């Protein structure tokens, strides 16, 4: 882990060094941008994140409901099992009780598998939807950055967001005049509709 962080830090230093060299040569310009802030404050991201939170809450509620059902089925099986061990019953009655207990045990095991399968599938789907949303918005942001960079003759944009806690981000220091985060946010939110956006359900499948 440490070697990987050192490699990342070295890579960041190399990139910054090359940028500084290019800057001093007078034929290049660079800028920094807090990508996470742009994504967080992008008007499309809030509703999409709220929809994801709703899906997570619905998943949690459904799991709790199924676990309660599973618990009740377990109790029913224990009752049937105890009944099948009642020595006061004749052989025919015990046979019937035993068959009932075995049936309940089988149903219990099948439902346990169903709950696990549902949990695994839903967790995977939620993660995939979340990644799909971030990927789609990341592409939109990248397009805006590319256009802004081309229009302003910027050849390199460095992400200043602290994605690695140990490194506190790749940019240790910057002159605020080089930060284009606000400019990119203005571009991303410029097309934000008015009240029409309220109540819309984000499409997470794109």
N, C-alpha and C positions, 0 to 999 in steps of 0.2 A: 504493500500500500504506500509506504513511504517513498519507495523508488519511483512509483507511478506519479506521485505528487511532485517529486523532484523533477521528473521528466517534463511534467506539465508546466512547472515553474520555469524550467530552462527554455521550453518552447515559447512561453510567453515573453521571456527576456529576449530571445532571438527575434521574435516578431517585432517587439517594441524597438529593438536596436536597429532593425532594418528600416522600420518606419522613420526613426529619428534620422538615420543616414539619408533616406530619401527626402525628408523634410529639409535637411540642411543643404541638400543639393539644389533645392529651389524649384524642382520640377514635379513634386508630389505634395499632396495634402492628405491629412487623415482626420478622423473624428472618432468619438466614443459615444456609445449609446447603451442605456440600460434596457436590455431586451425584455427582461421580466416585468419591468414597470410598464413598458409599452403594451405588452400582452395583457397585464392585469387591468390597465386603464382603457383598453380598447373597448368601445361600446358594445361590440358583439360578444365579448368574452364573458361579461357579467351574467347575461341571461343564460348562456350556455353552461356556465359554472353552476348557476342556480338549478338548472335542469338536471345536471349531474348529481348535485346534492340531493335533489328530490328522488332520483333513482336509487341512491344509496340508502336514503331513509326508508323508501318502499321495500327495498331488499331486506333491510334490518327488521322491519315490521313483519315481513313474510316469513323470515327465518324464525323469529320469535314465535309466530303462530304455529309453524310446523314443529318446532321443538316442544311446544305445549301438547300438541297432538301426539308426538312421539312419547312424551312422558306419560300421557294418559293410556296409550297403548301398552306401555311397559307395566303400568299398574294393573291393567286388565289381564295381562298375561300372568302376572304373579298370582292374582286371584284364581285364575283358571288352573294354574300349576298346583296351588295349594289344595284346590278342590279335587284334583286328580290324585291326591295323596291321602284322601279321607278313607281310613280303614273301615269305617262304618258302612260304606257302600258295597253293594254286591259287585261281582266281576263285570257284569254288563254295564252297570252305571259307571264304574271306574274306567272302563274302556271308552265310553262316550266322553267322560270328562278329560281323559288323556288326549283323545283326538282333538277336542276343543282347545286344549292347552297347546298342542303342537301346531294347530292352525294359527292360533294367535301369535305364537313365536315366529312362525314363518312370515306372517303379515308384518310383524314388528321388524324383522330383519330386512324385508323388502322395502319398508318405508324408510328405514335408516339409510339404505343405499340411495333411495330417491332423494332424500334430504341432502345427502352429501353431493350427489350428482347436480342437483339444483344449485347448491351453494357454490360449487366449483365453476359451473357454467356461468352463473350470474356475475361472480367476481371477475372472471375472465372477460365477459362482455363489457362490464363497467370500465375495466382498465383499458380495453381496446377502444371504447367510445371516447374515453378521456384523452387517450393518445391521438385519436383521429381528430378531435377538436383542436388540440394544441398544434398538431401538424398543419391543419388547414389554416389556422390563424397565423402560424409561423410563416407559411408560404406567402400569405397576404402582406405581412409585415416586411418580409424580405423583398417583395416586389416594390413596396413603397420606398424602402431604403435604397434599393438599386436605382430607382428613378431619381430620388433626391440626390444621391451621390453623383449620378451622371450630370444632373442639372447644375450642381454646385462644384463640379470638377474635383470631387473627392475620390481618391483611388483606394482607400482602405478605411473600413469602419470596424472598430474593436468593441466587443461586447463588454460592458463594465459591470454587468450584474454579477452578484456574488453567488454563483452556482456551486462553487467549491468553498465550503466554510473554512477549510484550512488555509486556502490561499487568499481569502477575502476578495475573490475576483481576480482577473488577470491584470486589471489596471490598478496600480498602487496609488498613483497620483495623476490628476489631470487638471488642466486649466478649464474652468467652467465654460469658457468661450468655445471650446472644442466639442462640448456635449450637444448632440443633435436630438436627444430623447424627446424634448418638448416639441421640436419641429416635426418629428415623425409622428408623434401622437396627434398633432394638429391635422396632419394629412390623413391619418387613419380614421379620425373621428369627424372629418369634414363632411363625409357623406351620411352621417347619422341622421336617420329620419326623425321627425318630431314625435308626436303622440302615437303615430302609427306603429312604432316599435313596441309599445306597451301591450302586453297580453300575448305577443307572438311566442310560439313555442319553437325554440331553436331546433334545426334539423341536425341531429348528431350523427347521421348516417353518411353525410357527404364526405 
